[in-house]
Amino acid sequence: MKKYLLYVFVLCISQSYAQKKINENLKKELDSIMKSDQILREYINFDTSESRKKEIVKELGRENDPNFRKGIWLEMQKRDSLNLIKIEEIIKQYGYPGKSLVGEPTNIAAWYVIQHSSKIGEYLPVIEQEAKKKEIPFTYFAKMQDRYLTQQGKEQIYGTQGQMKQITNKQTGKKEFFNYVSPIQNPATVNDRRKKAGFTTTVEENAKEMGMEYKVYTLDEIAKMN
């Protein structure tokens, strides 16, 4: 009887381990996809140092390419399209590759690709489900939801998204780019919602990290700016 109980215990432990075991091959593939998604975005980020930019160019093997800077947006679009094809195939085969399957931070690789695609609306319910199961942090669902609402011309919920609009400078009469935090539902309570969602910064601090000053705007106010 004791031997039987020991066998059952060992079997349960083995099954539990098997369920938690990371798919290393898939993890490597997703890590590669995430790097592909992020590296050019890191290059164009306003707070990336010149020394780091040189490292990125070297890493990409583009030191002698005079058209690298000029063609960076087109290259990013191509990468995004190819990465989305790969991620959709992975999701078809495995479901969303979350923490249980590929560990952290690889569990947000597919999120990045979807966030940078035109298919947010299609995958948003999946991301919400995975966030509720704690396969990805809830803050990532919040960011995706905000982006989707903003793209639909609606107010965001958590204040994670900034936008840019070209408007006329009334003093000079010239067109200038205006950066702003996209209008937010019930802005007076946004920091409470952010805290509940798991964000560690306020909407004001987040705006500063995006390189802009936080100011409350309505959708109508933004629409009237020209």
Backbone bond lengths (Angstrom), bond angles and torsions (degrees), N, CA, C in turn:
res aa  C-N    CA-C-N  psi(-1)  N-CA   C-N-CA  omega(-1)  CA-C   N-CA-C  phi
1 M - - - 1.478 - - 1.528 110.70 -
2 K 1.347 115.31 -42.19 1.462 119.30 179.70 1.527 110.87 -64.00
3 K 1.347 115.63 -40.21 1.465 120.07 179.63 1.527 110.34 -63.71
4 Y 1.351 115.80 -38.66 1.465 121.17 179.74 1.528 110.55 -64.45
5 L 1.341 115.55 -45.26 1.471 119.73 179.35 1.524 111.20 -63.59
6 L 1.347 116.23 -38.32 1.463 120.39 178.06 1.515 110.69 -64.82
7 Y 1.335 116.07 -39.25 1.469 121.59 179.19 1.532 110.36 -63.13
8 V 1.346 115.05 -45.56 1.465 120.30 179.62 1.524 110.46 -62.25
9 F 1.351 116.46 -42.22 1.468 121.16 179.63 1.534 110.97 -61.53
10 V 1.341 116.23 -47.50 1.469 121.15 179.67 1.528 110.63 -63.29
11 L 1.330 116.67 -39.44 1.461 121.15 179.28 1.519 110.83 -63.42
12 C 1.332 116.25 -43.62 1.473 120.70 179.41 1.524 111.13 -63.25
13 I 1.343 116.19 -42.08 1.460 120.61 178.72 1.522 110.03 -63.29
14 S 1.326 116.63 -41.82 1.469 121.45 -179.46 1.514 111.02 -64.54
15 Q 1.341 116.41 -41.99 1.457 120.40 179.21 1.514 110.94 -66.29
16 S 1.344 115.92 -40.96 1.461 120.64 178.57 1.516 110.78 -62.15
17 Y 1.342 115.90 -41.83 1.466 120.41 179.23 1.517 110.20 -64.46
18 A 1.333 115.97 -41.97 1.470 120.41 -178.68 1.521 110.64 -62.33
19 Q 1.365 114.89 -37.82 1.463 118.52 -179.74 1.527 111.49 -67.92
20 K 1.334 116.18 -32.38 1.457 120.03 -176.28 1.526 112.93 -91.43
21 K 1.327 117.33 -8.71 1.446 120.86 -175.50 1.530 110.96 -64.73
22 I 1.305 115.69 134.53 1.460 121.75 -178.31 1.531 109.82 -77.74
23 N 1.333 115.43 139.61 1.463 120.82 173.63 1.530 107.12 -80.92
24 E 1.327 116.30 96.72 1.463 121.54 -172.16 1.527 112.50 -65.15
25 N 1.326 117.79 -38.61 1.468 120.69 -179.85 1.526 110.97 -65.32
26 L 1.329 115.32 -42.82 1.465 119.69 178.19 1.524 110.16 -67.38
27 K 1.316 116.94 -39.04 1.466 121.53 177.30 1.527 111.11 -57.64
28 K 1.331 116.53 -46.05 1.467 120.83 179.91 1.525 111.08 -62.97
29 E 1.325 115.40 -41.66 1.476 119.56 179.26 1.525 110.62 -62.96
30 L 1.319 116.23 -44.37 1.463 120.51 -179.12 1.523 111.85 -69.15
31 D 1.329 117.29 -36.84 1.469 120.58 176.38 1.526 110.34 -60.89
32 S 1.321 115.62 -39.26 1.467 120.95 178.60 1.533 110.50 -66.95
33 I 1.322 116.16 -41.46 1.469 120.96 178.48 1.528 110.30 -64.38
34 M 1.338 116.85 -42.94 1.469 120.30 -179.67 1.528 110.84 -63.82
35 K 1.327 116.39 -39.51 1.467 119.65 178.11 1.515 110.10 -63.65
36 S 1.327 116.47 -42.29 1.467 121.51 178.08 1.521 111.04 -60.82
37 D 1.330 116.10 -39.52 1.466 121.29 -179.69 1.527 111.84 -69.21
38 Q 1.329 116.79 -37.74 1.456 120.89 -169.39 1.524 116.22 -92.23
39 I 1.322 118.06 -28.29 1.458 119.74 -167.03 1.534 113.48 -64.22
40 L 1.321 118.15 -41.06 1.467 119.62 178.15 1.530 111.01 -72.85
41 R 1.316 116.01 -33.11 1.468 119.53 177.19 1.521 110.59 -67.44
42 E 1.319 115.85 -35.77 1.459 118.99 175.38 1.527 109.83 -64.50
43 Y 1.309 116.92 -38.68 1.467 121.11 -179.08 1.534 111.41 -61.37
44 I 1.333 117.05 -42.71 1.468 119.86 -175.65 1.534 112.74 -87.77
45 N 1.332 117.25 -4.35 1.464 120.57 179.19 1.529 109.85 -62.11
46 F 1.331 116.14 135.97 1.471 120.40 -173.71 1.523 113.11 -63.43
47 D 1.347 118.09 -24.61 1.465 118.54 -178.06 1.533 113.44 -102.75
48 T 1.344 116.90 12.85 1.472 119.89 174.49 1.527 108.99 -78.65
49 S 1.315 116.70 127.13 1.471 121.29 -176.82 1.533 111.22 -69.77
50 E 1.321 116.03 158.42 1.462 120.81 179.38 1.526 111.10 -64.37
51 S 1.326 116.53 -34.84 1.461 119.59 178.92 1.524 110.78 -65.84
52 R 1.329 116.58 -39.33 1.465 120.01 177.66 1.527 110.50 -68.31
53 K 1.322 117.13 -36.67 1.465 120.37 177.67 1.525 110.73 -61.51
54 K 1.326 116.31 -39.53 1.467 120.38 177.65 1.525 110.58 -64.35
55 E 1.326 116.18 -38.74 1.468 121.01 177.83 1.524 110.47 -62.76
56 I 1.332 116.04 -41.84 1.467 120.70 -179.57 1.525 110.59 -64.08
57 V 1.324 116.40 -45.30 1.469 120.78 179.54 1.528 110.31 -60.17
58 K 1.319 115.83 -41.90 1.463 120.89 178.60 1.523 110.84 -66.03
59 E 1.315 115.33 -42.72 1.465 121.06 179.79 1.528 111.17 -61.28
60 L 1.313 115.98 -35.47 1.463 121.22 178.79 1.524 112.54 -81.99
61 G 1.334 116.87 -8.10 1.460 120.75 -178.45 1.515 112.95 69.76
62 R 1.346 115.47 35.51 1.480 119.78 -174.48 1.528 112.22 -118.01
63 E 1.328 116.62 24.05 1.474 119.89 -177.60 1.525 112.75 -59.71
64 N 1.323 116.59 -33.59 1.468 120.65 -176.01 1.527 112.60 -103.66
65 D 1.316 115.89 19.67 1.468 120.48 179.61 1.530 109.22 -100.23
66 P 1.328 118.66 104.50 1.467 121.37 -177.38 1.532 112.56 -69.72
67 N 1.331 117.00 -16.48 1.467 120.68 -177.29 1.532 113.13 -99.21
68 F 1.332 116.36 8.23 1.468 119.20 -176.10 1.519 112.02 -58.11
69 R 1.329 117.08 -53.91 1.470 120.83 -178.14 1.526 111.31 -62.30
70 K 1.330 115.97 -40.52 1.462 120.96 -176.33 1.535 111.30 -66.06
71 G 1.319 116.65 -35.84 1.465 120.03 -174.31 1.517 114.67 -101.00
72 I 1.343 116.28 13.95 1.463 119.35 -172.50 1.532 112.66 -65.65
73 W 1.332 118.05 -37.44 1.465 120.52 -178.71 1.519 111.25 -68.58
74 L 1.322 116.27 -40.67 1.466 120.10 178.58 1.525 110.51 -65.49
75 E 1.326 116.32 -41.82 1.465 120.24 178.13 1.529 110.98 -63.37
76 M 1.317 116.57 -38.31 1.456 120.33 178.98 1.526 110.84 -63.74
77 Q 1.329 116.48 -42.03 1.465 120.92 178.45 1.529 111.57 -61.94
78 K 1.330 115.89 -40.82 1.466 120.17 178.67 1.522 110.84 -64.83
79 R 1.327 115.71 -44.13 1.466 119.85 178.30 1.525 110.65 -61.16
80 D 1.325 116.29 -43.90 1.464 120.41 -179.00 1.529 111.17 -60.32
81 S 1.326 116.63 -41.62 1.475 120.88 -179.42 1.526 111.31 -64.99
82 L 1.330 115.95 -45.16 1.466 120.58 179.86 1.526 111.28 -66.83
83 N 1.323 116.21 -41.11 1.466 120.22 179.90 1.527 111.51 -64.73
84 L 1.330 117.00 -36.90 1.461 120.42 179.21 1.527 110.94 -64.63
85 I 1.312 116.68 -40.51 1.472 120.57 177.32 1.529 110.23 -58.88
86 K 1.327 116.14 -44.39 1.469 121.27 -179.97 1.526 111.34 -64.56
87 I 1.328 116.14 -45.00 1.467 120.48 -177.87 1.527 111.29 -65.72
88 E 1.315 117.29 -39.46 1.462 119.76 179.70 1.527 111.11 -65.09
89 E 1.322 116.76 -35.92 1.468 120.63 176.33 1.528 110.48 -66.44
90 I 1.327 116.08 -40.84 1.472 120.61 178.68 1.526 110.59 -63.48
91 I 1.327 116.97 -43.97 1.465 120.78 -179.81 1.526 110.88 -64.85
92 K 1.322 117.23 -38.26 1.477 120.75 177.04 1.526 111.04 -61.33
93 Q 1.326 116.07 -37.28 1.467 120.56 -176.40 1.527 113.07 -82.96
94 Y 1.339 116.91 -42.13 1.462 120.66 -171.62 1.528 114.77 -114.01
95 G 1.332 117.04 -11.88 1.458 118.81 -164.06 1.518 107.26 82.45
96 Y 1.330 117.35 -175.00 1.464 118.39 179.53 1.533 109.27 -63.87
97 P 1.358 117.39 128.98 1.475 120.38 -179.33 1.530 111.58 -79.23
98 G 1.316 115.43 86.77 1.456 121.41 -176.40 1.512 114.10 -91.99
99 K 1.318 115.36 -166.35 1.468 122.69 -174.22 1.527 112.58 -59.12
100 S 1.311 117.56 -39.75 1.466 120.56 -177.78 1.520 112.22 -65.41
101 L 1.328 116.16 -29.57 1.461 120.57 -175.58 1.522 113.23 -91.72
102 V 1.337 116.85 -39.91 1.474 119.47 -173.29 1.531 113.93 -128.11
103 G 1.326 117.78 1.17 1.454 119.85 178.24 1.520 113.22 75.95
104 E 1.322 115.15 -175.76 1.470 122.47 178.84 1.526 110.24 -111.63
105 P 1.321 120.80 144.02 1.471 127.66 3.09 1.530 114.16 -90.86
106 T 1.344 116.72 11.86 1.469 120.27 -178.02 1.520 111.79 -61.00
107 N 1.335 117.25 -22.63 1.465 120.55 -179.06 1.526 113.72 -65.13
108 I 1.332 117.88 -11.74 1.476 118.94 177.64 1.525 112.34 -103.25
109 A 1.332 117.65 4.25 1.469 120.49 -179.77 1.524 111.58 -61.77
110 A 1.327 116.51 -48.90 1.470 120.01 179.95 1.528 110.23 -64.55
111 W 1.334 116.25 -35.38 1.473 120.14 178.42 1.524 110.95 -58.81
112 Y 1.327 116.98 -45.54 1.463 120.71 -179.45 1.528 111.22 -58.05
113 V 1.312 115.94 -45.80 1.468 120.10 -177.57 1.524 110.76 -64.27
114 I 1.324 117.09 -43.42 1.467 120.49 178.60 1.527 110.39 -66.03
115 Q 1.321 117.17 -40.45 1.471 122.18 180.00 1.523 111.33 -60.37
116 H 1.321 116.52 -29.86 1.467 121.06 -178.39 1.530 112.36 -98.39
117 S 1.331 116.84 16.94 1.467 121.37 -178.46 1.528 110.65 -113.88
118 S 1.319 115.42 -179.57 1.469 121.28 176.54 1.528 110.74 -96.68
119 K 1.342 116.74 12.25 1.462 120.55 -174.94 1.539 113.04 -112.89
120 I 1.316 116.33 25.70 1.457 119.53 -179.89 1.530 111.37 -58.60
121 G 1.327 116.69 -44.77 1.457 120.88 -179.18 1.514 112.96 -58.36
122 E 1.324 116.02 -34.91 1.463 121.36 -179.22 1.528 111.97 -70.57
123 Y 1.325 116.18 -37.96 1.463 120.37 -173.46 1.536 114.34 -101.46
124 L 1.324 117.85 -6.80 1.468 120.58 -178.06 1.538 112.80 -56.11
125 P 1.337 119.82 -43.22 1.473 119.27 177.83 1.527 112.64 -61.87
126 V 1.332 116.61 -34.29 1.468 121.00 177.89 1.527 109.98 -66.14
127 I 1.319 115.52 -44.95 1.465 120.58 179.84 1.529 110.71 -63.46
128 E 1.326 116.65 -39.41 1.473 120.28 177.95 1.531 110.29 -62.20
129 Q 1.313 116.31 -44.23 1.462 120.87 -179.96 1.529 111.34 -62.30
130 E 1.339 116.00 -43.71 1.469 120.11 -179.78 1.530 111.13 -66.59
131 A 1.322 116.65 -35.53 1.473 120.80 178.11 1.532 110.29 -65.84
132 K 1.324 116.46 -41.25 1.463 120.43 179.45 1.526 111.40 -66.95
133 K 1.333 116.34 -28.49 1.471 120.84 177.38 1.529 111.68 -86.27
134 K 1.343 115.82 -0.32 1.473 122.83 -179.50 1.531 112.92 65.59
135 E 1.336 116.23 25.40 1.455 120.45 174.40 1.522 111.05 -78.03
136 I 1.336 115.63 -25.03 1.469 122.76 170.74 1.533 106.77 -137.44
137 P 1.332 118.35 154.69 1.465 119.57 178.19 1.533 111.38 -61.39
138 F 1.324 116.96 143.52 1.460 120.79 -179.02 1.531 111.61 -61.61
139 T 1.328 116.59 -28.23 1.464 119.76 -179.72 1.527 111.64 -59.76
140 Y 1.336 116.70 -28.76 1.463 119.09 179.93 1.529 111.31 -72.93
141 F 1.318 116.18 -36.83 1.471 118.63 172.58 1.523 109.58 -62.55
142 A 1.336 116.73 -42.61 1.466 121.22 -179.24 1.529 111.23 -59.11
143 K 1.335 116.08 -43.39 1.467 120.32 178.97 1.521 111.12 -63.58
144 M 1.326 115.86 -42.54 1.465 119.21 -178.95 1.527 110.95 -68.44
145 Q 1.308 116.71 -39.71 1.462 120.50 177.61 1.525 110.40 -62.35
146 D 1.330 116.65 -43.82 1.468 120.76 177.33 1.525 111.26 -59.93
147 R 1.315 116.78 -44.36 1.460 119.59 -178.74 1.529 110.91 -64.13
148 Y 1.317 115.68 -42.24 1.470 119.58 -179.98 1.529 110.67 -62.92
149 L 1.327 117.02 -45.91 1.466 120.36 179.44 1.525 111.05 -61.70
150 T 1.326 115.79 -42.24 1.465 120.84 179.50 1.534 110.77 -62.72
151 Q 1.320 116.38 -42.36 1.464 120.63 178.80 1.533 111.80 -63.94
152 Q 1.330 115.42 -28.21 1.469 120.46 178.75 1.533 112.28 -83.85
153 G 1.334 115.70 1.77 1.459 119.66 -178.94 1.516 112.89 76.10
154 K 1.349 116.50 24.30 1.459 121.59 -179.40 1.528 110.61 -111.06
155 E 1.320 116.30 169.69 1.465 121.19 177.85 1.523 110.06 -73.80
156 Q 1.311 116.18 138.16 1.464 119.87 175.87 1.527 109.57 -81.25
157 I 1.328 116.01 171.86 1.460 120.71 -173.92 1.526 112.68 -105.86
158 Y 1.337 116.79 -39.72 1.466 120.56 -171.80 1.538 114.33 -109.56
159 G 1.308 117.34 -1.27 1.465 120.21 176.84 1.513 114.74 70.42
160 T 1.329 117.18 32.61 1.469 120.40 -177.52 1.519 113.48 -90.85
161 Q 1.336 117.29 -13.36 1.456 120.30 -171.27 1.527 113.23 -109.79
162 G 1.317 114.81 133.20 1.457 121.23 173.52 1.515 109.38 -111.58
163 Q 1.318 116.15 157.36 1.468 120.86 179.20 1.527 110.56 -135.86
164 M 1.326 114.49 171.81 1.454 121.33 179.91 1.529 108.71 -131.99
165 K 1.311 115.80 138.93 1.461 120.48 179.51 1.524 109.17 -140.84
166 Q 1.316 116.09 141.59 1.457 119.76 178.34 1.524 109.25 -90.32
167 I 1.332 115.89 121.00 1.462 120.72 -179.32 1.531 109.69 -131.01
168 T 1.326 115.24 165.15 1.465 120.52 -178.97 1.527 110.81 -89.21
169 N 1.326 116.05 127.70 1.451 121.51 174.44 1.535 107.49 -72.98
170 K 1.321 116.84 117.22 1.467 120.92 -175.16 1.524 113.01 -65.12
171 Q 1.320 117.15 -23.67 1.464 120.46 -179.49 1.519 111.95 -82.22
172 T 1.340 116.06 -40.48 1.469 119.66 -176.85 1.520 113.46 -100.09
173 G 1.332 116.04 -20.72 1.461 120.05 -177.33 1.523 112.86 78.66
174 K 1.316 116.61 3.91 1.461 120.92 -178.43 1.527 111.07 -97.37
175 K 1.345 114.97 153.02 1.454 121.07 177.99 1.526 109.93 -76.71
176 E 1.322 116.00 134.73 1.462 121.66 178.65 1.523 109.39 -136.39
177 F 1.327 115.79 155.55 1.455 120.11 177.38 1.527 109.52 -85.87
178 F 1.311 115.64 131.23 1.450 123.34 -178.61 1.536 108.44 -114.35
179 N 1.323 116.77 120.07 1.461 122.07 179.04 1.530 110.08 -99.55
180 Y 1.319 116.52 137.30 1.464 119.48 -177.73 1.531 110.61 -153.64
181 V 1.317 115.85 156.40 1.460 121.38 172.66 1.521 106.99 -78.47
182 S 1.322 116.94 125.67 1.465 121.47 -177.52 1.526 110.94 -55.97
183 P 1.336 117.46 143.40 1.469 121.20 -179.00 1.527 112.60 -49.84
184 I 1.337 114.90 143.71 1.463 122.48 -172.45 1.528 110.88 -120.91
185 Q 1.328 116.02 140.98 1.463 120.98 173.34 1.535 108.89 -66.55
186 N 1.313 117.22 132.35 1.471 121.67 177.83 1.538 111.54 42.93
187 P 1.334 117.48 64.88 1.465 120.80 -175.01 1.530 114.35 -59.47
188 A 1.311 118.04 -24.33 1.475 120.77 -178.40 1.532 111.82 -64.38
189 T 1.325 116.63 -25.53 1.480 119.82 -177.39 1.526 112.42 -112.36
190 V 1.317 117.57 13.75 1.466 119.76 -175.04 1.526 112.42 -62.85
191 N 1.320 117.81 -37.10 1.473 119.17 -178.56 1.532 112.15 -68.84
192 D 1.326 116.49 -30.04 1.470 119.65 173.96 1.531 110.11 -65.46
193 R 1.326 115.94 -42.41 1.465 120.01 179.19 1.527 110.68 -66.25
194 R 1.318 115.96 -39.97 1.466 120.11 179.10 1.530 110.57 -61.11
195 K 1.323 116.27 -45.25 1.458 120.64 -178.87 1.527 111.06 -63.33
196 K 1.329 116.11 -42.66 1.464 121.03 179.74 1.526 111.16 -64.53
197 A 1.335 116.28 -33.67 1.469 120.95 -179.66 1.522 112.50 -75.81
198 G 1.344 116.45 -18.03 1.456 119.45 178.64 1.515 114.86 112.76
199 F 1.323 117.71 2.90 1.463 120.29 177.69 1.529 109.67 -71.25
200 T 1.316 116.54 143.97 1.464 121.15 -179.49 1.527 112.09 -102.84
201 T 1.324 117.05 0.08 1.466 121.35 178.55 1.524 109.88 -121.09
202 T 1.324 115.86 157.54 1.466 121.11 174.47 1.519 109.04 -82.18
203 V 1.318 116.20 169.65 1.461 119.83 178.17 1.532 110.32 -64.41
204 E 1.337 116.00 -32.45 1.466 120.23 178.18 1.529 110.81 -67.00
205 E 1.328 116.20 -43.79 1.471 120.79 179.31 1.524 110.91 -67.19
206 N 1.323 116.07 -38.66 1.460 120.31 179.08 1.529 111.10 -64.37
207 A 1.323 116.12 -40.17 1.466 120.51 178.36 1.533 110.30 -61.61
208 K 1.326 115.75 -41.56 1.461 120.74 178.82 1.524 110.80 -61.81
209 E 1.340 116.36 -39.81 1.456 120.50 177.98 1.530 111.49 -64.87
210 M 1.331 116.64 -28.39 1.468 121.00 177.96 1.524 111.66 -85.06
211 G 1.331 116.56 -0.56 1.458 120.20 177.29 1.508 114.13 84.19
212 M 1.322 117.27 28.08 1.465 119.90 179.79 1.524 110.66 -143.48
213 E 1.319 115.07 162.62 1.463 120.27 177.83 1.515 109.24 -94.68
214 Y 1.321 116.20 136.21 1.469 119.01 -178.41 1.518 111.00 -78.60
215 K 1.332 114.61 129.96 1.450 121.98 173.68 1.519 107.74 -145.89
216 V 1.335 116.08 140.66 1.463 120.41 -178.30 1.522 110.12 -78.46
217 Y 1.331 115.79 124.67 1.460 122.37 174.94 1.518 108.91 -127.98
218 T 1.323 116.24 148.78 1.455 120.76 171.97 1.526 108.46 -94.37
219 L 1.317 116.37 166.27 1.471 120.36 177.27 1.533 110.28 -62.44
220 D 1.311 116.85 -38.16 1.473 120.65 179.82 1.523 111.54 -65.00
221 E 1.330 116.19 -41.47 1.465 120.15 179.59 1.526 111.47 -62.64
222 I 1.332 116.17 -42.08 1.464 119.63 178.10 1.524 110.74 -66.22
223 A 1.315 117.13 -40.87 1.464 121.72 -178.62 1.526 111.99 -63.36
224 K 1.321 116.74 -31.57 1.474 121.13 -178.01 1.534 112.93 -82.47
225 M 1.318 116.69 -11.81 1.480 119.50 178.54 1.521 109.26 -74.11
226 N 1.318 115.98 129.60 1.480 119.20 178.03 1.536 109.99 -152.66
